[in-house]
Amino acid sequence: MAKKKAPMEISVEMDKKIWHTYVVNIGEEFMINTTWVVQDEEHLSFCIGEIREIYGKKTNLVVGLCADTGHGYGRGFCNYKGMAKDAPFQLLQLCVGSHCLLYNLDDVNYSRRTFTGTKHKVLKGFLYDKSTTVVGVGIKDVAQKLERETGVIIKNPVKLRKLAEAEKSLKGKDVRGSKLGDLAKLVLGEQMHFVKPKKTTWWSDKYDEYEDPLLSNDVIMYATVETFLAYEIGSKLLRCSYR
């Protein structure tokens, strides 16, 4: 009987010099720079500008995208009292290459700050850009929900399952209903075997300099891994489709 392969190791370390910045190590090969942006247009603009500078300002940019809510997590306190599936998105996860942005959509716990300008203006511009291709599992449903809740429109959403179905090397594989971890294992190899723990906490018991709660290391790690895998799967399958 074949020995069951253990999930890849993941670790996270907060950058003590740069506010809300982390390094997430995925296995022995990948080191991801993750920034948590808390409802700050200027900060988000800087982060996206940095990504454009590194990965190309005018070329087609592949962006891995996932979204999540704290509903159902330990310490995932929020004002929503309905069903988990209907809970509004609280965190938008974006990844390009080795750079991940976790954008806080819910500012309930950051009400003491003053925000000016159009809400999510930078995000709207980035995801509506014709040169941005956004990939993810169930991305069409995510895009529709995101637009309803925030007004943010994803102009070019591409389904990972649909890309996998069209890939010749995966012919004969049934990917309908496949979760992100299953696709990662199938497309990227056994070494990218990913299993998200069922029990994780949303907020940390630590606070930032504004005395607002920090996201837990659980969320930082797994949100980073999810969107990184979406990016890697999408990038590989899109390259294959261009051949």
C-alpha positions in Angstrom: 0.0 0.0 0.0 1.4 3.4 -1.0 2.4 5.7 1.8 0.1 8.7 2.0 2.1 11.9 1.1 2.1 14.5 3.9 0.8 18.0 3.1 3.5 20.5 2.3 4.9 22.4 5.2 3.9 26.1 5.6 5.3 28.7 7.9 4.8 32.4 8.4 6.9 35.1 10.0 5.9 38.7 10.5 8.3 41.4 9.2 9.0 43.5 12.3 10.2 46.5 10.3 7.3 46.8 7.8 3.7 47.1 9.1 1.3 44.3 8.2 4.0 42.5 6.1 4.8 38.8 6.3 7.0 36.1 4.7 5.2 32.8 4.0 7.3 29.8 3.2 5.6 27.1 1.2 7.6 23.9 1.3 11.3 24.3 0.6 11.0 26.0 -2.7 8.7 29.1 -2.4 8.9 32.2 -0.3 6.0 34.6 -0.7 5.9 38.2 0.4 2.5 38.8 1.8 1.0 42.3 2.7 -2.2 42.7 4.5 -3.9 46.0 3.4 -6.5 47.3 5.8 -8.9 49.7 3.9 -6.0 52.0 2.9 -6.2 53.2 -0.7 -2.8 54.8 -0.6 -1.2 51.6 0.7 -3.0 49.4 -1.8 -2.0 51.8 -4.6 1.7 51.5 -3.6 1.5 47.6 -3.4 -0.2 47.2 -6.8 2.2 49.8 -8.3 5.1 47.7 -7.0 3.6 44.5 -8.5 3.2 46.3 -11.9 6.8 47.5 -11.7 8.1 44.0 -11.0 5.9 42.0 -13.3 5.3 44.4 -16.1 3.1 47.5 -16.5 1.7 46.9 -20.0 1.9 43.1 -20.5 -1.0 40.8 -19.6 -0.9 40.1 -15.9 -2.2 36.9 -14.4 -3.7 37.3 -11.0 -4.7 34.5 -8.7 -7.8 35.4 -6.7 -9.7 33.9 -3.8 -12.0 35.5 -1.2 -13.1 34.5 2.3 -15.1 35.4 5.3 -14.5 35.1 9.0 -17.9 33.5 9.5 -17.3 30.0 10.9 -13.7 30.5 12.0 -12.6 30.6 15.6 -12.6 34.2 16.8 -14.2 35.2 13.4 -16.4 37.8 15.1 -18.5 39.9 12.7 -21.9 41.5 12.6 -23.4 39.0 10.1 -25.8 36.5 11.7 -27.1 34.6 8.6 -26.0 31.4 6.9 -22.2 31.0 6.3 -22.6 30.6 2.5 -24.3 34.0 2.4 -21.8 35.9 4.6 -20.2 38.9 2.9 -16.6 38.6 1.9 -14.2 40.1 4.5 -10.9 39.3 2.8 -9.9 39.4 -0.8 -6.7 37.4 -1.7 -4.6 38.4 -4.7 -1.4 36.9 -5.9 1.1 37.7 -8.7 4.3 35.7 -8.7 5.8 35.7 -5.2 3.7 38.7 -4.1 0.4 38.3 -2.3 -2.0 41.0 -1.2 -4.6 40.3 1.4 -7.1 43.2 1.2 -9.5 43.7 4.1 -13.0 44.4 2.7 -14.6 44.6 6.1 -13.6 47.8 8.1 -16.0 47.2 11.0 -13.1 46.8 13.4 -11.2 49.7 11.9 -13.9 52.4 12.3 -11.7 54.9 14.1 -9.7 55.6 10.9 -10.8 58.2 8.4 -10.9 57.1 4.7 -11.3 59.5 1.9 -12.1 59.1 -1.8 -14.1 56.4 -3.5 -14.1 53.2 -1.6 -12.1 50.4 -3.4 -11.1 52.8 -6.2 -7.7 51.3 -6.7 -9.0 47.7 -6.5 -11.7 48.5 -9.1 -9.1 50.0 -11.5 -6.7 47.0 -11.1 -9.3 44.2 -11.6 -11.2 46.0 -14.4 -7.9 46.5 -16.4 -8.2 44.7 -19.7 -4.6 43.5 -19.3 -5.4 41.7 -16.0 -6.5 38.1 -16.2 -8.0 36.9 -13.0 -7.9 33.1 -12.3 -9.5 31.1 -9.5 -11.8 28.2 -8.6 -15.4 29.2 -8.9 -14.2 32.6 -10.1 -17.4 33.6 -11.9 -19.4 33.1 -8.7 -16.8 35.0 -6.7 -16.8 37.8 -9.2 -20.6 38.2 -9.1 -20.7 38.2 -5.3 -17.8 40.7 -5.2 -19.6 43.0 -7.6 -22.8 42.8 -5.6 -21.1 43.5 -2.3 -18.5 46.0 -3.3 -19.1 47.3 -6.8 -15.7 45.8 -7.8 -15.9 44.3 -11.3 -13.5 41.6 -12.6 -13.2 42.2 -16.3 -11.4 39.0 -17.3 -12.3 36.1 -14.9 -11.0 32.7 -16.0 -12.1 29.5 -14.4 -9.3 27.1 -13.4 -11.4 24.0 -13.8 -12.3 25.1 -17.4 -8.6 25.6 -18.1 -7.8 22.1 -16.7 -10.5 20.5 -18.7 -9.0 21.9 -21.9 -5.4 20.9 -21.1 -4.4 17.9 -23.3 -2.0 16.4 -20.7 -5.0 16.1 -18.3 -7.3 14.4 -20.8 -9.3 11.7 -19.1 -9.1 13.4 -15.7 -12.4 14.4 -14.2 -11.8 17.9 -12.7 -15.5 18.8 -12.3 -16.1 19.9 -8.7 -12.3 19.7 -7.9 -11.2 21.8 -5.1 -8.1 24.0 -5.3 -6.0 21.5 -3.4 -7.0 18.8 -5.8 -6.2 20.9 -8.9 -2.8 21.9 -7.4 -1.9 18.3 -6.9 -3.0 17.4 -10.4 -1.5 20.3 -12.3 1.5 21.2 -10.2 2.5 17.8 -8.8 2.4 15.8 -5.6 4.8 18.3 -3.9 2.0 20.9 -4.0 -0.4 18.7 -2.0 -2.4 21.2 0.1 -4.8 20.5 2.9 -6.4 23.4 4.7 -7.2 22.6 8.4 -10.8 22.5 9.3 -10.3 24.4 12.5 -8.5 27.7 12.3 -8.9 31.1 13.9 -9.6 34.3 12.1 -8.3 37.0 14.4 -5.1 36.9 16.4 -5.0 37.7 20.1 -2.5 40.4 19.2 -3.1 44.0 18.2 -1.5 46.5 15.9 -0.3 50.0 16.8 -3.9 51.3 16.4 -5.0 48.7 18.9 -7.0 46.9 16.2 -6.8 43.1 16.0 -4.4 41.4 13.6 -5.3 38.5 11.4 -4.2 35.2 12.8 -1.2 33.4 11.4 -3.6 30.7 10.3 -5.4 33.1 8.0 -2.2 34.8 6.7 -0.7 31.4 5.9 -3.6 29.7 4.3 -5.0 32.7 2.5 -1.5 33.2 1.0 -1.2 29.5 -0.1 -4.7 29.4 -1.6 -4.2 32.5 -3.8 -0.6 31.5 -4.7 -1.7 28.0 -5.9 -4.5 29.7 -7.9 -1.9 31.9 -9.6 0.5 29.0 -10.2 -2.2 26.7 -11.6 -3.6 29.5 -13.8 -0.2 30.6 -15.1 0.8 27.1 -16.1 -2.4 26.2 -17.8 -2.6 29.5 -19.6 1.0 28.9 -20.9 -0.1 25.5 -22.1 -3.2 26.9 -23.9 -1.0 29.3 -25.8 1.2 26.6 -27.3 
